Amino acid sequence: MHGIHTRVERSAAVGENLAKLDLSSAVLICLCCIDMKDQIRIHDAARRLKDHAPPNATLLLGVLSENDGKALTGFKDAVNADYIARSFRQALAIVLKLATEHANPDAIQDMTRR
């Protein structure tokens, strides 16, 4: 809809098959979970994604739950995420902001003409 190239991987792919994921051209990685019940698994997945991704890749952690913001901020720091979102709307706003910042001027003009 917004002209941003994306790829979706299921949680099993992040777990056992992370080494098989081609993240060489990743600019932004979104790790989403419904809640923080399995914080160890989320932390491990985030660490492994950051280790496997290019050094300049950004990690957006989407925790789509009703947890208080203070706990999420601490968790964001613990997993070394660049951004955290508590809703799909918030995640989309972050993705669009980053896409605009990283796009070249010609690409931005093309997007506004659609």
N, CA, C and O of each residue as an XYZ file, in Angstrom:
456
protein
N       0.811     -1.198      0.000
C       0.000      0.000      0.000
C       0.862      1.273      0.000
O       0.520      2.258     -0.654
N       1.966      1.242      0.730
C       2.824      2.419      0.836
C       4.092      2.291     -0.001
O       4.953      3.171      0.038
N       4.213      1.196     -0.761
C       5.365      1.015     -1.626
C       6.635      0.594     -0.909
O       7.734      0.793     -1.429
N       6.502      0.020      0.269
C       7.663     -0.415      1.037
C       7.817     -1.918      0.854
O       6.890     -2.679      1.133
N       8.972     -2.341      0.392
C       9.230     -3.768      0.181
C       9.332     -4.461      1.544
O      10.086     -4.026      2.413
N       8.569     -5.538      1.720
C       8.591     -6.272      2.982
C       8.672     -7.770      2.738
O       8.407     -8.261      1.641
N       9.042     -8.469      3.782
C       9.039     -9.933      3.772
C       8.633    -10.382      5.168
O       9.099     -9.818      6.159
N       7.775    -11.382      5.258
C       7.284    -11.876      6.539
C       7.837    -13.273      6.782
O       7.806    -14.128      5.897
N       8.339    -13.492      7.979
C       8.826    -14.808      8.401
C       8.080    -15.205      9.667
O       7.841    -14.365     10.534
N       7.717    -16.452      9.777
C       7.033    -16.963     10.974
C       8.031    -17.153     12.108
O       9.238    -17.220     11.873
N       7.532    -17.241     13.334
C       8.398    -17.360     14.507
C       9.313    -18.577     14.435
O      10.448    -18.522     14.908
N       8.838    -19.674     13.851
C       9.701    -20.855     13.732
C      10.928    -20.535     12.886
O      12.019    -21.038     13.152
N      10.748    -19.703     11.873
C      11.880    -19.332     11.021
C      12.896    -18.526     11.809
O      14.100    -18.678     11.604
N      12.433    -17.682     12.697
C      13.346    -16.882     13.503
C      14.077    -17.767     14.496
O      15.252    -17.537     14.786
N      13.398    -18.771     15.019
C      14.013    -19.652     16.006
C      15.048    -20.580     15.424
O      16.247    -20.311     15.500
N      14.598    -21.658     14.852
C      15.511    -22.708     14.413
C      16.233    -22.386     13.111
O      17.357    -22.848     12.918
N      15.652    -21.637     12.238
C      16.204    -21.432     10.903
C      16.773    -20.034     10.673
O      16.879    -19.592      9.529
N      17.129    -19.355     11.716
C      17.618    -17.981     11.578
C      18.820    -17.892     10.652
O      18.921    -16.952      9.864
N      19.719    -18.840     10.732
C      20.926    -18.813      9.894
C      20.587    -18.892      8.410
O      21.389    -18.482      7.572
N      19.411    -19.413      8.075
C      19.005    -19.536      6.674
C      18.362    -18.266      6.127
O      18.216    -18.121      4.913
N      17.977    -17.347      7.009
C      17.358    -16.103      6.553
C      18.406    -15.205      5.906
O      19.499    -15.024      6.444
N      18.067    -14.650      4.758
C      18.967    -13.708      4.099
C      18.596    -12.303      4.556
O      17.640    -11.710      4.055
N      19.345    -11.782      5.496
C      19.111    -10.436      6.020
C      20.127     -9.434      5.488
O      20.228     -8.317      5.997
N      20.871     -9.827      4.477
C      21.973     -8.998      3.986
C      21.521     -7.626      3.496
O      22.291     -6.667      3.560
N      20.293     -7.516      3.010
C      19.819     -6.215      2.529
C      18.786     -5.592      3.468
O      18.141     -4.604      3.115
N      18.630     -6.161      4.650
C      17.630     -5.650      5.602
C      18.045     -4.287      6.131
O      19.183     -4.085      6.557
N      17.114     -3.372      6.096
C      17.313     -2.041      6.657
C      16.565     -1.940      7.986
O      17.027     -1.303      8.933
N      15.405     -2.582      8.030
C      14.566     -2.573      9.223
C      14.048     -3.985      9.464
O      13.531     -4.630      8.552
N      14.187     -4.452     10.682
C      13.666     -5.759     11.079
C      12.614     -5.515     12.148
O      12.884     -4.867     13.159
N      11.423     -6.031     11.922
C      10.340     -5.908     12.899
C      10.124     -7.265     13.549
O       9.768     -8.230     12.873
N      10.335     -7.341     14.832
C      10.080     -8.547     15.601
C       8.813     -8.285     16.397
O       8.797     -7.444     17.296
N       7.750     -9.008     16.062
C       6.457     -8.769     16.707
C       6.033     -9.957     17.547
O       6.250    -11.110     17.174
N       5.429     -9.664     18.680
C       4.877    -10.700     19.539
C       3.588    -10.164     20.167
O       3.382     -8.956     20.279
N       2.741    -11.090     20.564
C       1.438    -10.708     21.117
C       1.573    -10.242     22.559
O       0.872     -9.317     22.970
N       2.438    -10.845     23.319
C       2.627    -10.457     24.712
C       4.072    -10.714     25.119
O       4.894    -11.117     24.296
N       4.372    -10.483     26.373
C       5.739    -10.659     26.864
C       5.851    -11.890     27.765
O       6.744    -11.948     28.611
N       4.969    -12.869     27.600
C       4.984    -14.056     28.463
C       6.282    -14.841     28.336
O       6.769    -15.387     29.326
N       6.845    -14.906     27.151
C       8.077    -15.666     26.940
C       9.218    -14.691     26.624
O       9.741    -14.664     25.510
N       9.585    -13.904     27.617
C      10.592    -12.865     27.428
C      11.949    -13.427     27.039
O      12.688    -12.789     26.290
N      12.282    -14.593     27.528
C      13.577    -15.194     27.190
C      13.642    -15.499     25.699
O      14.660    -15.240     25.057
N      12.567    -16.046     25.145
C      12.542    -16.365     23.711
C      12.588    -15.091     22.863
O      13.282    -15.048     21.847
N      11.857    -14.061     23.273
C      11.860    -12.786     22.540
C      13.261    -12.182     22.587
O      13.788    -11.740     21.566
N      13.854    -12.167     23.767
C      15.201    -11.615     23.935
C      16.201    -12.370     23.065
O      17.044    -11.760     22.408
N      16.103    -13.697     23.064
C      17.010    -14.521     22.259
C      16.819    -14.243     20.768
O      17.796    -14.097     20.034
N      15.568    -14.169     20.322
C      15.295    -13.896     18.902
C      15.828    -12.523     18.507
O      16.427    -12.375     17.442
N      15.617    -11.521     19.353
C      16.101    -10.167     19.053
C      17.627    -10.148     18.958
O      18.190     -9.557     18.036
N      18.288    -10.797     19.916
C      19.751    -10.836     19.913
C      20.276    -11.531     18.659
O      21.215    -11.053     18.023
N      19.664    -12.664     18.309
C      20.120    -13.417     17.146
C      19.855    -12.647     15.853
O      20.676    -12.684     14.937
N      18.726    -11.955     15.766
C      18.442    -11.143     14.575
C      19.453    -10.015     14.441
O      19.982     -9.779     13.355
N      19.724     -9.317     15.542
C      20.704     -8.218     15.498
C      22.089     -8.737     15.113
O      22.809     -8.084     14.358
N      22.462     -9.908     15.628
C      23.768    -10.486     15.303
C      23.859    -10.901     13.839
O      24.932    -10.830     13.239
N      22.743    -11.333     13.261
C      22.712    -11.859     11.893
C      22.487    -10.762     10.844
O      22.792    -10.953      9.667
N      21.958     -9.629     11.273
C      21.607     -8.537     10.349
C      22.816     -7.642     10.077
O      23.801     -7.673     10.815
N      22.730     -6.847      9.015
C      23.798     -5.871      8.767
C      23.932     -4.921      9.961
O      22.951     -4.681     10.664
N      25.117     -4.381     10.197
C      25.341     -3.525     11.366
C      24.445     -2.291     11.419
O      24.144     -1.794     12.505
N      24.019     -1.795     10.272
C      23.197     -0.584     10.253
C      21.696     -0.877     10.246
O      20.895      0.051     10.141
N      21.303     -2.139     10.355
C      19.876     -2.484     10.364
C      19.233     -2.035     11.675
O      19.843     -2.108     12.742
N      18.004     -1.577     11.572
C      17.240     -1.105     12.717
C      16.302     -2.210     13.178
O      15.696     -2.899     12.358
N      16.182     -2.381     14.501
C      15.273     -3.383     15.056
C      14.086     -2.698     15.707
O      14.238     -1.905     16.636
N      12.902     -3.017     15.206
C      11.645     -2.534     15.780
C      10.999     -3.704     16.494
O      10.711     -4.728     15.876
N      10.773     -3.564     17.776
C      10.130     -4.596     18.575
C       8.668     -4.220     18.753
O       8.354     -3.190     19.350
N       7.780     -5.050     18.237
C       6.345     -4.826     18.392
C       5.804     -5.755     19.459
O       5.748     -6.969     19.260
N       5.406     -5.197     20.585
C       4.801     -5.978     21.668
C       3.356     -5.521     21.753
O       3.051     -4.481     22.337
N       2.479     -6.307     21.167
C       1.089     -5.912     20.997
C       0.268     -6.390     22.191
O      -0.529     -7.322     22.083
N       0.479     -5.735     23.330
C      -0.209     -6.119     24.550
C      -0.579     -4.884     25.347
O      -0.273     -3.756     24.958
N      -1.235     -5.114     26.456
C      -1.677     -4.015     27.314
C      -0.696     -3.716     28.439
O      -1.045     -3.004     29.381
N       0.522     -4.244     28.363
C       1.502     -3.986     29.415
C       1.800     -2.504     29.523
O       1.689     -1.762     28.547
N       2.176     -2.086     30.713
C       2.452     -0.658     30.891
C       3.713     -0.262     30.131
O       4.614     -1.074     29.921
N       3.753      0.985     29.730
C       4.849      1.499     28.916
C       6.199      1.441     29.590
O       7.219      1.277     28.921
N       6.223      1.573     30.912
C       7.486      1.547     31.641
C       8.162      0.184     31.512
O       9.370      0.103     31.293
N       7.373     -0.889     31.649
C       7.926     -2.244     31.502
C       8.429     -2.461     30.088
O       9.467     -3.092     29.886
N       7.695     -1.937     29.097
C       8.113     -2.108     27.711
C       9.385     -1.336     27.403
O      10.226     -1.806     26.637
N       9.532     -0.166     27.988
C      10.750      0.616     27.772
C      11.961     -0.134     28.318
O      13.008     -0.189     27.673
N      11.814     -0.702     29.492
C      12.899     -1.503     30.058
C      13.211     -2.717     29.208
O      14.373     -3.088     29.042
N      12.158     -3.343     28.663
C      12.349     -4.510     27.810
C      13.026     -4.116     26.506
O      13.877     -4.851     26.006
N      12.657     -2.960     25.946
C      13.293     -2.447     24.719
C      14.796     -2.317     24.939
O      15.593     -2.727     24.096
N      15.168     -1.753     26.058
C      16.596     -1.601     26.368
C      17.268     -2.953     26.574
O      18.406     -3.155     26.150
N      16.567     -3.877     27.225
C      17.134     -5.197     27.508
C      17.426     -5.985     26.231
O      18.414     -6.716     26.163
N      16.564     -5.835     25.216
C      16.783     -6.577     23.969
C      17.557     -5.759     22.943
O      17.805     -6.230     21.832
N      17.942     -4.533     23.308
C      18.728     -3.671     22.435
C      17.986     -3.323     21.142
O      18.581     -3.250     20.067
N      16.674     -3.110     21.272
C      15.874     -2.698     20.112
C      16.017     -1.190     19.912
O      16.228     -0.444     20.868
N      15.900     -0.759     18.671
C      15.981      0.671     18.377
C      14.654      1.376     18.651
O      14.629      2.532     19.074
N      13.559      0.667     18.405
C      12.212      1.213     18.601
C      11.326      0.138     19.211
O      11.608     -1.054     19.090
N      10.253      0.565     19.866
C       9.251     -0.362     20.366
C       7.881      0.205     20.029
O       7.659      1.413     20.108
N       6.969     -0.678     19.653
C       5.603     -0.263     19.317
C       4.632     -1.128     20.112
O       4.861     -2.322     20.302
N       3.546     -0.514     20.572
C       2.540     -1.239     21.335
C       1.306     -1.557     20.505
O       0.372     -2.189     20.998
N       1.295     -1.123     19.251
C       0.140     -1.397     18.382
C       0.613     -1.442     16.929
O       1.704     -0.978     16.596
N      -0.234     -2.011     16.081
C       0.094     -2.020     14.648
C       0.171     -0.595     14.113
O       1.034     -0.284     13.292
N      -0.716      0.258     14.569
C      -0.718      1.664     14.115
C       0.593      2.357     14.486
O       1.172      3.080     13.675
N       1.046      2.136     15.695
C       2.302      2.738     16.138
C       3.478      2.168     15.343
O       4.382      2.908     14.955
N       3.468      0.858     15.101
C       4.531      0.233     14.305
C       4.545      0.802     12.893
O       5.610      1.103     12.354
N       3.371      0.950     12.293
C       3.286      1.503     10.937
C       3.831      2.926     10.900
O       4.542      3.285      9.961
N       3.517      3.735     11.891
C       4.022      5.110     11.927
C       5.553      5.122     11.971
O       6.188      5.943     11.308
N       6.138      4.221     12.745
C       7.600      4.138     12.834
C       8.179      3.686     11.497
O       9.160      4.258     11.022
N       7.579      2.665     10.890
C       8.062      2.152      9.604
C       7.994      3.244      8.539
O       8.955      3.434      7.793
N       6.886      3.959      8.457
C       6.741      5.024      7.450
C       7.741      6.152      7.687
O       8.306      6.690      6.735
N       7.963      6.511      8.947
C       8.939      7.557      9.267
C      10.334      7.128      8.815
O      11.056      7.902      8.188
N      10.705      5.894      9.139
C      12.036      5.411      8.757
C      12.169      5.275      7.242
O      13.223      5.574      6.681
N      11.106      4.824      6.582
C      11.150      4.686      5.114
C      11.343      6.043      4.458
O      12.095      6.166      3.491
N      10.676      7.052      4.974
C      10.814      8.404      4.425
C      12.228      8.935      4.644
O      12.802      9.573      3.762
N      12.783      8.668      5.819
C      14.135      9.139      6.115
C      15.193      8.454      5.250
O      16.203      9.065      4.901
N      14.961      7.188      4.904
C      15.953      6.423      4.145
C      15.741      6.490      2.634
O      16.618      6.093      1.867
N      14.599      6.982      2.210
C      14.305      7.024      0.771
C      15.092      8.148      0.109
O      15.425      9.158      0.728
N      15.373      7.935     -1.162
C      16.008      9.025     -1.895
C      14.916      9.983     -2.372
O      13.753      9.585     -2.436
N      15.244     11.209     -2.703
C      14.240     12.194     -3.093
C      13.359     11.745     -4.260
O      12.164     12.041     -4.276
N      13.931     11.036     -5.235
C      13.131     10.567     -6.373
C      12.084      9.564     -5.923
O      10.955      9.595     -6.412
N      12.432      8.675     -5.000
C      11.494      7.679     -4.510
C      10.361      8.343     -3.743
O       9.206      7.931     -3.848
N      10.696      9.382     -2.964
C       9.642     10.087     -2.233
C       8.693     10.754     -3.191
O       7.482     10.718     -2.973
N       9.208     11.378     -4.269
C       8.345     12.006     -5.256
C       7.447     10.956     -5.921
O       6.254     11.200     -6.106
N       7.995      9.804     -6.279
C       7.195      8.749     -6.885
C       6.087      8.303     -5.951
O       4.970      8.053     -6.405
N       6.363      8.195     -4.654
C       5.347      7.760     -3.696
C       4.225      8.780     -3.587
O       3.063      8.407     -3.430
N       4.562     10.075     -3.670
C       3.528     11.090     -3.513
C       2.666     11.238     -4.745
O       1.569     11.792     -4.666
N       3.138     10.755     -5.887
C       2.354     10.837     -7.134
C       1.293      9.748     -7.224
O       0.369      9.857     -8.030
N       1.408      8.705     -6.417
C       0.453      7.577     -6.496
C      -0.888      7.942     -5.932
O      -1.799      7.114     -5.921
